[in-house]
Amino acid sequence: MVWNFGQQLFGGRYTIERKLGEGGIGITYLAKNRRGELRVIKTLREQILNHPDWIPHQDKLRYDFRDEALRLALCRHPHIVQVENVFDEGNFPCMVMEYIEGEDLGKRITEKGALSEAEALQYIRQIGEALTLVHDKGLLHRDLKPGNIMMRAGKPEAVLIDFAIARQFISGAVLQHTESVTHGYAPPEQYIPNAERGEYIDVYALAATLYSLLTGQLPMPVPVRLQNFTLKPPKELNSSVGDRVNEAIMKGMALNYKFRPQPVQEWLDLLRIRNNWECAHIIGISEIIALSPKGDILASVVSQVIKLFSSTTGQLIRTLSGHSSGVNSIAISSDGQMLASGSWDKTIKLWNLATGSEICTLSGHSDSVNSVAISSDGRMLASGSWDKTIKLWNLATGSEICTLSGHSDSVNSVAISSDGQMLASGSGDKTIKLWNLATGSEIHTLSGHSSWVISVAISSDGQMLASGSGNKTIKLWNLATGKEIYTLSHFDSIKSVAFSPDDNWLAAGDDSGNIKIWQRS
């Protein structure tokens, strides 16, 4: 059975354009619906249905095929391929899905090599969010790999496809699953027909997928690892991989599932990836939030969109959109006239707060922009990036002033002193650097944290710096000498730190939803 160009299916509702490809038991076609929209139609291969060995199992094949369609239909998410229809064409069950114009990540890394860490993490976050929904529906995907992640053409969006071997699960319960594995991405328990099943199966595959995206290589298959061959950490294959990402991948690919993080969000937290919308509600004061100097406008971020609210009435004032990927940081100028936003799309955008119009786009970073800060006089903007650099920008002209290099890992946070003389930067290399803004030279490197530095803040009087880290501590530093004053212990990984205007209070928000406030004695 081969459907040719122009052949109509399901009473003329779909018209075949061409064959896309075929696998072990399935074959896919590109088709158009009555509205002229492109769709993918998947069905079973005739050679399989009519093969003597499979004829006794035809009913089960059709049942499993329809079950896949049902599983997909239940999982409606922007990063999961969507099912439009299910029908029978003669003896062949058919599933109609959205057509995703683009290429899969397996082909991408085969042809172009490893991805940058920021790009890989962006896609992993999207697929991690999709898997969270899949698991909430009581399903395991069981075949996560770069080849089953499609990229939408022209957009930094990943879409999870192929639920052919997805199965139901109950955490901790011993269930019988047909052995079906993709070597390199399947964990040990997937090789066993009867075993406990849990989200940790997909966590292993998600970590292995990130391993492949960052190294361009197939991870060592489990049967080889079980023969006492050691899996090389991705950092050994790609020195630009950050320490925390390297560690998270190795934990996610632990052979013993009891040592893997679960659920998926717990593993994403090791990478410091969290859905922005959830953060805004769990923490209450989001990492991505800003209040205008007059206190009349509150700006917050949901993915790629910035929303402005009246802080007195709570009413939405306007929405700012224009970034092609998630926004990581926003800052409002001291005169309340301008907002700056840094994004995964490697750009900074400047906005007129009064009108909501975009003023200009600042381009120059080669990776995600993690943090932005505006000097108190409104003349300069600083941006920190995954490309390990800080850039200084002239806000009047939108031109780049200079690039500050020195960190060996991502720059996660930047802060400018109130007198505009000094800049502080916190990095994934576990250090804070202090810079002279007039000369662009490094003044001090502050070392002491045992994990990445996520947030930095400078007191209004310019005498003290606070730094929050993934090691659950906040350190206070003397800016004049670069010496550590003392360490404050917290409950969880620190996401943000801030001084009160009078410097008498220090607030910190953490990953578990707690906010602690310290009073200066």
KOLLUM-720782 format. One record per residue: residue in one letter; x, y, z of N, C-alpha, C in turn. Coordinates in steps of 0.02 Angstrom, whole numbers, plus 50000, padded with zeros to 5 digits. Each point is the difference from the previous one (the first is absolute). Layout:
% KOLLUM-720782
AXYZXYZXYZ ...
END
This chain:
% KOLLUM-720782
M500424994150000499585005950000500445006250000 V499935004049947500355006449997499495005249979 W499915005250040499545005449981500385005249961 N499755001749942500345004549954499725007050003 F500365004749970499805007049998499295000649973 G499595003950034499325001449978499494995050026 Q500234994550030499514995150025499635002850060 Q499344999150001499595002750053499824994650051 L500025002050063499844995450055499435002850042 F499674995650036499475001750047499475004549968 G499744997649943499465003649967500225006749972 G500625000649979500255006249971500215005350051 R500024998150064500215004950051500755001349997 Y500384995149975500725000849996500244997849931 T500495003749973500294998549934500754999050008 I500244994349975500714998350007500445004549957 E500555002550030500505003849965500604995549981 R500284996650051500574995649988500144995950061 K500404994749991500224995950057500575003650036 L499975000150066500525003150040500544995050021 G499794994050020500484995150023499654994050030 E500384995050018499724994050032500504997150049 G499714996750051500414997050051499874992650004 G500064997250062499924992850008499314997549982 I499485003350026499324997749986499565005549970 G500255006350001499585005549977500275003449938 I499565003849967500185003949942499635006650005 T500335005549980499695006650006499975003549933 Y499475004049991499895003849939499875007350017 L500195004349954499815007050004499365000849961 A499515003450029499355000849969499735007050014 K499475001949966499655006250013499284998550020 N499755004050048499294999350017499595004649955 R499365000350012499565003849955500145007550001 R500335002350053500185007150005500675001549968 G500304994849971500655000949967500585000050048 E499884998150063500544999850051500374993449996 L500665000350006500404993949998499924996050064 R499954993449992499934995450056500434993849987 V500164996450053500354993749994499514994450015 I499964995149956499574994250012500454993950011 K499904996750055500394994150017499544993949997 T500254994649972499624993849997500494994150007 L499724993949999500424994150005500234997749931 R500604997449997500264997649936499634993649979 E499844999649936499644994249974500424993750009 Q500665000549991500444994250007499964997050070 I499885004250050499944997650069499314996850010 L499485003449980499324997450011499914993249966 N500304999149941499884994049961500574994850006 H500495001550043500544995250009499744994050038 P500184993949979499744993950033500115000050075 D500585002650022500154999950072499565004950039 W499745005249965499615005250034499244999249992 I499794995949952499284999249988499624998150064 P500274995450041499634998350062499965005950049 H500425005049990500025005650047499725006549970 Q499644999449944499745006049967499565004250046 D499574996750038499545003750044500395003950052 K500534996850028500405003550050500385005949969 L500254999149938500335005549966499545006049993 R499384998749979499525005549991499825003150067 Y499934995750052499845002650067500565004550025 D500624997749993500575003950024500065006649961 F499844999849936500035006049958499495005150024 R499394997850012499485004550025500165002450070 D500334995650039500185002050068500515005649998 E500474999849952500495005449993499655006549984 A499504999749955499625006149982499645002850061 L499714995650041499645002350059500495003250050 R500584996950009500495002850046500225006949978 L500115000849935500205006549974499445005150009 A499394997949987499435004750005499925002550071 L500174995850049499945002050070500525005250020 C500575000049965500565004250019500035006349957 R499575004750013500005006149961500475005150033 H500525001649963500535004450026500365003149941 P500225006350005500335003249942500634996549978 H500304995850043500614996549982499904992549990 I499374998149986499834993149981499605000249935 V500184995849953499664999949936499254998650012 Q499575003749964499284999650012499654995549950 V499514996150025499594995649958499385003849978 E499854999849935499415003349974499424995249989 N500164993749980499464995549982500264992850001 V499534995350006500154992849995499454996949958 F500184995949951499504996849958500294993649969 D499574996049969500214994049964499935001249926 E500514998249962499975000249927500064992949976 G499424996949987499994992949984500234996050060 N500534996349991500254995750053500545003450043 F500135006549985500575003350031499775005450049 P500194999450064499855005350048500455006049986 C499735006050005500375006149984499965005150056 M500545003450011500045005450049500235006349965 V499645005550009500175006349969500305004750052 M500605002549986500355004350047500205006649967 E500165004950042500255006349973500654998749963 Y500125003949949500624999749962500495005150029 I500584997650021500505004450029500555000949948 E500015005949970500515001549951500665001450036 G500504996149983500655000850033500384993549998 E500464999250047500404993950003500044997550072 D500164993550008500064997550067500705001450027 L500064999950066500645001750031500554994949985 G499804993849987500494994949982500355001849935 K499615002149951500285002149936500415006450008 R499755004450043500345006550011500714998950026 I500084995950051500674999250028500444995649957 T499694995649960500394995849954500325004449946 E499615004949975500245004149945500425006050024 K499825002850059500325006250020500414999550065 G499984994250032500384999250061499625002150062 A500355000050056499695001450065499705007050003 L499495000750041499675006450010500365003950055 S499895006550003500255003950057499604998050062 E500295001050058499664998150062499335003650007 A499985006449986499385003950009499454997449954 E500174998549937499494997649953499754993150021 A500474995750018499814993250021499545000250062 L500175004350048499595000550061499315002849985 Q499965004549953499355002849982499544994449974 Y500264995749956499604994649973499844994850054 I500484998650042499894995150054499475002550048 R500005006550014499475002850043499324998949969 Q499945001349936499364999249966499764992850001 I500454995349985499824993050000499874997550072 G500385002850048499884998250070499305002050022 E499785005949979499325002250016499484995449967 A500144998049938499544995449966499984993350036 L500574997450021500024993650036499635000350066 T500035005850033499635000850063499264998849989 L499735002749945499294998849984499884992749984 V500454997049961499934992949982499974995750063 H500445001450048500014996250062499385001350042 D499755006249999499385001550036499424995949974 K500034998149936499474995949969500114992650014 G500524998350040500144993150016500354996249946 L500385003549957500344996949944500755001150003 L500374995149973500725000749988500105000249925 H500435004549976500125000349928500424994049977 R500544998650036500434994149991500435000149937 D499965005249960500425000149940500245007149986 L500195003550054500255006849992500724999749974 K500135003849947500665000349969499995005949952 P500585002449977500015005849955499594998949937 G499984993849974499624998749939499255000550009 N499765000050062499295000650013499815007050026 I500455004749988499865007050018500075004249936 M499445002849977500005004149940500095007350018 M500345003649955500095007250008499565003649949 R499595004650024499595003949954500455004749960 A499915000149934500435004249957499945007350019 G500575003350009500015007150013499825001950071 K499894995150044499825001550069500404995650047 P500205002750058500374996050048499524995750042 E499614995849966499484996050034500104992749984 A500024995950053500074992749993499334996750011 V499874994749963499374996450005500144992550006 L499714996950051500094992950013499524996049956 I500274995049965499594995949955500074992650017 D499644995949964500054992650002499864997050069 F499374998850013499784996850062499854992649990 A500314997049950499834993149981500114995050056 I500515001050042500124995250054499865003050069 A499645005650001499805002850065499544995150036 R500064999750065499604995350039499785003250066 Q499454997450027499775002450065500474997650055 F500015003650056500414997850056499695002350066 I500174996650053499845001950068500665000050038 S500195005750027500665000550032500114994550050 G500574996649993500194994850047499704993249987 A499494999649956499684993649987500404996149949 V500024993350009500334995649952499514998749943 L500195002049940499574999349942500374996549944 Q499614996749957500304996749942499955004649939 H500575001849974500045004149940500394996349947 T499775000249938500384996949946500695003249996 E500514995749995500695002649995500095003649934 S500105006450003500115004049940500475005750020 V500595000049973500505004850022500365003349942 T500245006150012500485003249955500655000450038 H500494996249979500634999750037500325006950006 G500225001450060500305006550014499535004550039 Y499344999049990499515004350033499544996250048 A499994993449995499584996050044500384998150064 P499685000650058500324998250064499974992450011 P500364997450050500034992850011499314996750009 E499565003450037499354996950015499564999249938 Q500175003549946499604999349938500194993749962 Y500554996950019500214993849968499674994050034 I499645001150053499704994650039499245000049989 P499714994349978499284999949987499585001550062 N500194997350058499635001150061500445003850050 A499815006250013500405004150046499575005850026 E500255003350052499675006050023500065005349946 R499465004049993500005005249949499875006750033 G500345005149977499915006650028500275005349953 E499915006350020500225005649959500755000049987 Y500374996450043500724999749994500224996949933 I499554996249968500174997149934500095005649949 D499525004749998500065005649954500525005050022 V500135000450066500535004650024500674997849972 Y500134993450000500634997449972500055002049926 A499464998949963500015001449928500085007549987 L499695004250042500065007349992500725002250013 A500304997250053500705001650015500464997549944 A499864994049974500414997349945499925004149937 T499405002649989499885004349942500415006450006 L500015003150059500405005950011500754998449990 Y500214994250024500694997749990500175000149925 S499554997249961500114999549928500005006949967 L499545004450021499965006749970500635004050013 L500314999050059500595003950019500654997149975 T500014993649984500624996849978499984998049926 G499404999449972499944997649932500124992649994 Q500034996550057500144992850000499454996050033 L499944993649979499524995550031500264998050069 P499595000750052500224997850066500144992550001 M500454997950043500174993050006499394995950019 P499834994749961499404996050016500074996550067 V499434998750031499984996950066500354993250001 P499904995449951500344993550004500765000750004 V500285005149968500725001150004500195002750068 R499595004750026500155002850066499974994750055 L499564995149991499924994750050500594995149999 Q500435000549949500614996049998500605003750029 N499835005050043500505003850037500395004949956 F499725001949943500285005549962499705006550026 T500425004950010499785006350031499755005049948 L499425002850013499735005249957500415006450009 K500275002649945500385006250004499535005950014 P500165004250049499595006050011500015004349937 P499445003349984499985004149939500535005549999 K500205002450059500515005350003500684997649973 E500124993450004500634997449972499995000149924 L499414999949971499935000049927499895007049973 N499765004550043499875007049980500165004450060 S500585003050001500245003850058499565006150016 S499585002149953499575005850013499394998350040 V499884993750013499434998050042500125002250072 G499525003650029500075002450068499994994550052 D500285001450058500064995050053499314997450023 R499535004650009499354997950026499624995849948 V500075001749936499684996149948500324993149995 N500654999850003500374993749999499774995450058 E499955002950059499804996250059499284997649994 A499565004349975499294998149993499914994349950 I500375000149945499954994649951500224993450031 M500555000150036500254993850029499524997250053 K499685004550038499504997750049499394997249965 G499795003349946499424997649963500114993449966 M500654998349986500164993849966500284994850048 A499865000750064500224995050049499704993249981 L500414994750004499754993349982499464997750049 N500095001550063499494998350050499485005650002 Y499384998449982499495005249995499865003550066 K500184996850056499885003250065500445006150010 F500545000549961500455005650006499865005549949 R499494999049958499815005149951499495004850031 P500035006449983499485004750023499344998149968 Q499475001050036499334999249972499525003750047 P499485003149973499785000049930500475004049955 V499785001149938500415003549951500215006950025 Q499535003650033500165006850022500575000050050 E500074994850039500564999650047500664999849963 W500014996449944500614999849959500115006749965 L499475003149975500075006649968500265005150050 D499814999350064500245004650051500764999650008 L500294994149989500724999450003500345004149946 L499645001049944500275004049946499825007450008 R499645001550054499735006650012499515002049945 I499594995249978499485001349950499334999150036 R499595005149999499344999750030499535004249958 N499394997649994499505003849963499885006750033 N500075005549962499965006750028499335001450032 W499474997749969499335001250027499924996850068 E500264993950007499964996550064500405003850053 C500585002449981500415003850048499635006050027 A499675003649956499655006150020499474998650052 H499724994049998499474998450047500244996150061 I500514995849990500264996250056500385004550048 I500445004149972500415004350042499635006250023 G499525002249959499645006150017500365006049972 I500645000750014500415005149968500454996449952 S499835000349936500354996149949500715002549992 E500424995549972500665002149978499935005349946 I499474999649961499935004449942499435004950014 I500155005050038499515005050020500365006650014 A499665005549988500315006550015499455005050018 L500175004550045499545005250022500295006749980 S499585004349971500245006749980500195004050062 P500465004949994500235003950058499435003350039 K499485002249966499435003150034499554994850032 G500104993749983499594994750028499324999449968 D499905003249942499334999949970499924994549948 I500564997449974499954994849948500414993950022 L499694994249994500334993750013500084996349934 A500604998049983500134996349939500184992850018 S499694995349965500154993050012500034996349933 V500314994150001500124996449938499664993250002 V499684998249945499764993349988500284997849932 S500514995750002500334997549940500285005849959 Q499725001349939500285005149955499665006750008 V499515000550045499595005950004500125003750066 I500035006649997500055004350060499335003350011 K499734999550060499365003150015500105005650051 L499685005749989500035005650045499345000750036 F500035000550067499405000550041500035006450041 S499425002650017499965005450049500094996950068 S500495002350038500124997150066499485002050051 T499595005049984499485002250047499344996449987 T499834998949936499364996849984500084992749980 G500604998149980500114993249977499784998949928 Q499775005349967499754999349932500594999649950 L499894995849948500504999549946499995006549960 I500585003049993500065006349963500144998649926 R500524996049987500174998349931500464993950000 T500074997149941500434994249990500545001749949 L500614998250017500575001349955500224993349971 S499984999449934500224993849968500435001749940 G500494995849987500465001249945500594995350000 H500174997350059500544995150003499774993549968 S500464996449970499844993749967500114994050046 S500215001350061500094994750049499905002850070 G500074995850051499845002150068500415005850025 V499695004250041500335005850031500294997850067 N500645001450012500334997950061500065005550052 S499995006449979500125005450047499705006549974 I499765004250047499765006649981500265005150051 A500075006249979500225005450044499655006549978 I499825004250048499675006349986500475005750019 S500065005049957500445005750013499755004050060 S500465003750032499835003750062499485005449988 D499945002649938499505005149986499324997049980 G499984993249998499374996649986499765000649928 Q500445002049955499795000949931500184994249953 M500484995950021500254994849955500034993350036 L499864994649963500094993250024500464996349953 A500464996150028500464995949961499844992650014 S500034995949948499874992850009500544995949965 G500254994950034500504995549972499694993249988 S500174996849944499654994049979500464994349979 W499694993949998500344994149972500165001249926 D499665004649966500135001149929500645004049988 K500395001150053500675003149997499975007749993 T499415002950008499945007349991499745003350064 I500105006750002499695004450050499545004749963 K499405000950026499545004849970499885005750050 L499965006149974499845005850040499295002249982 W499605001550052499305001749991499845006750032 N499545003649969499735006250029499434998050046 L500095001150066499484997750047499355003849993 A500035006349979499405004049995499554997649943 T500314998149944499624998049941499994992649987 G500494996350030500054992949988500344998349934 S500255005149964500324998749935500744998150009 E500244996049953500704998050001500435005749974 I500535001650038500455005349979500544997349953 C500334994750021500514996949958500184993250027 T500374996249959500254993550019500765000250000 L500304997550054500734999950007500244992949987 S500414999049950500264993549981500764999950006 G500274994450021500724999550007500224993850037 H499574997850047500174993850036499914994049954 S500414994950011499964994049959499604994550034 D499715001650057499594995150036499475003750041 S499614996250037499455002850039500225005750046 V499585005350003500125005650046499644998450065 N500384999050054499724997950064499785005650046 S500355005849995499875005350049500145006849968 V499595005050019500125006949978499955004650060 A500375005549998499985005150053500115006849968 I499645005150024500065006849974500325004450054 S500485004149981500325004450048499505005250025 S500135002750059499525004750031499915006449960 D500525002049961499935006049959499674998649933 G499834993749987499644998149939500425000349937 R500655000450006500435000749941500284993349975 M500044995250046500344993849982499584993950019 L500064994849960499704993650015500534994650000 A499964995450048500464994350002499594993749988 S500294995349962499664993649987500494994350011 G499754994750033500404994050013499714994249961 S500434995649974499774994949953500314993250013 W499664994949970500274993250000500664999749961 D500155005049959500634999949963500605001950043 K499875000750066500525001250050500255007250002 T499655004549965500225007049998499485004750028 I500235006150015499575005650018500105005349946 K499465002949977500055005549952499715006350031 L500335005649986499765006550022499755003849938 W499415003350008499675003149944499855007350016 N500055004349949499805007050006499255000349985 L499605001850051499284999949991499755005649954 A500375005449995499785005549956500064998149927 T500524996249983500124998249929499854992849984 G499954995750052499904992849989500634996449977 S500575003450003500634997049977500364996550057 E500404995049982500394996450050500615004150020 I500125000650065500585003850024500614995450003 C499924994350034500554995350006499744993250025 T500434995049997499864993350024500484998450057 L499734997550056500414998050057500054992450001 S500604997549995500114992749999500444998150059 G499874994150027500394997750057499704994050033 H499334999349998499674994250029500114993949956 S500034994150031500104993849963499354996149991 D499455003050021499344996849991499495005649991 S499384998149994499475004949985499985005650052 V499835006049976499885005750045499265000150014 N499824998750064499304999150018499665006350026 S500405004750026499705005950030500505005849998 V499745006049987500425006150002499655005350041 A500395004250034499735005550040500485005949995 I499725006049995500405006149996499925004050064 S500555002550027499965004050062499635006549986 S499725003050052499585006049993500405005949973 D500665000250013500405005649974500254998749929 G499834994149972500194998549932500734998549989 Q500384999050054500714998949994500204992649995 M499584995650026500194993050006499444995449975 L500204994449971499534994849980500204993450033 A499514996250023500124993450028499674994849954 S500334994449991499724994649958500084993450036 G499454996050001500014993450030499974994849945 S500384994550009500094995349945499924992750021 G499904995849948499994992850010500684997250019 D500535004149996500664997750021500115000750075 K499445001750036499995000450074500325006350028 T500155004949957500325006150024499575006149985 I500175005550035499745006749984500605004249979 K499915003849948500535004649980499755007250007 L500455004350023499865007250005500395003649946 W499665004649966500305003349942499975007650009 N500515003449975500015007349997499665002149935 L499425003250006499625001749940500335005449957 A500405004250031500335005349962500544997249954 T500354994950023500564997249962499854993249970 G499484996650026499854993249977500464994850028 S500415001850049500494995350029499704996450060 E500264994050012499784996050057500345002550064 I499605000950053500275002450064500164994150046 H499514995850011500084994250045499624994049972 T500224994150019499604993949992499854997450069 L499354999150015499794997750066499844992549995 S500384996050037499914992750000499804997750069 G499584994950002499784997450064499394995549994 H499585001249949499434995749989500224993349972 S499674994750019500174993349976499554997849942 S499565004549978499574998649943499915006449961 W499624999749944499935005849957499685005950036 V500195006049981499725006150029499425002149954 I499405000450028499405001249960499795007350001 S500115003450056499765006950006500485004250041 V500095006349979500405004850038499615006550008 A500135003550055499695006650012500495004350038 I500015006549984500445004850033499575004650044 S500215001150061499635004450045499995007249973 S499505003950021499935006849975500595004450017 D500304998750058500585004250020500654997749967 G499974994749960500594997749963500534996750042 Q499844998250062500504997150044499994992450002 M499444997149982499914992850010499714996749938 L500194993849988499724995949946499724993650030 A499424997849976499714993650020500004995449939 S500174993750011500004995149945499634993750022 G499544997749958499624994050015500224994349955 S500044994050028500304994449964499574993850002 G500174995349954499674993550000500194995750059 N500495002150040500194996150059499615001950062 K499435003649989499535001750054500275005250049 T500475004049977500285005250044499975006849966 I500025005250043500095006949977500635002450033 K500435003149961500615002950029499965007649994 L500235003350052500045007350000500745002049997 W500155004849956500695001849986500105007550009 N500605001950022500205007050004500255002049931 L499655004749968500175001949932500675003649995 A500185003550051500635003849998500614995350001 T499954994650039500584995650008499924993449962 G499384998249982499874993649968500014994250048 K499985001550065500024994850052499304997850019 E499944993550015499364997350024499875002450071 I499395002350013499825002450068499714994250039 Y499474996849974499724994050031499544996449952 T499804993950020499584995749959499344998850034 L499455000749962499334998650025499764993549969 S499764995550042499754993549976499265000549983 H499804996349948499315000249977499754992849993 F499364999249983499704993449995500154996549934 D500075003949947500064997049934500435004549955 S500094997749938500385003849951499735007049993 I500445005150006499785007049998499885002249929 K499415002949987499835002349933500095007549992 S499905003950054500055007249994500165003150067 V500375005549999500155003950061499885007349985 A499785003850052499875007249991500075003750066 F500305005949999500045004450058499405004749999 S499775002050059499495005250005500345006749984 P499615005149980500315006549983500435003050054 D499824998750065500405002850054500574995350023 D500064994249965500534995050014499934996650068 N499445000950034499914996850065499734992949995 W499764998249941499704993449992500294996749938 L500074993350004500204996049943499494994549991 A499734999449940499504994749985500304995149951 A499814993750007500234994849954499444995149987 G499924998149936499504995049981500364993749978 D499734994250017500344993849982499574995549956 D500294994349982499694995549952499384996450027 S499944999550066499444996450029499405004450014 G500055006649984499435004450010500055004250063 N500564999750035500085003850062500325006849987 I499805005050039500345006550000500235001350071 K500635001550008500265001850066500235007249998 I499905003450057500205007050006500465000750061 W500575003149990500475001350054500035007550015 Q500055001650064500075007050020500735001450016 R500245005849976500695001950012500075002450072 S500474997250036500085001950071500555005250008 
END
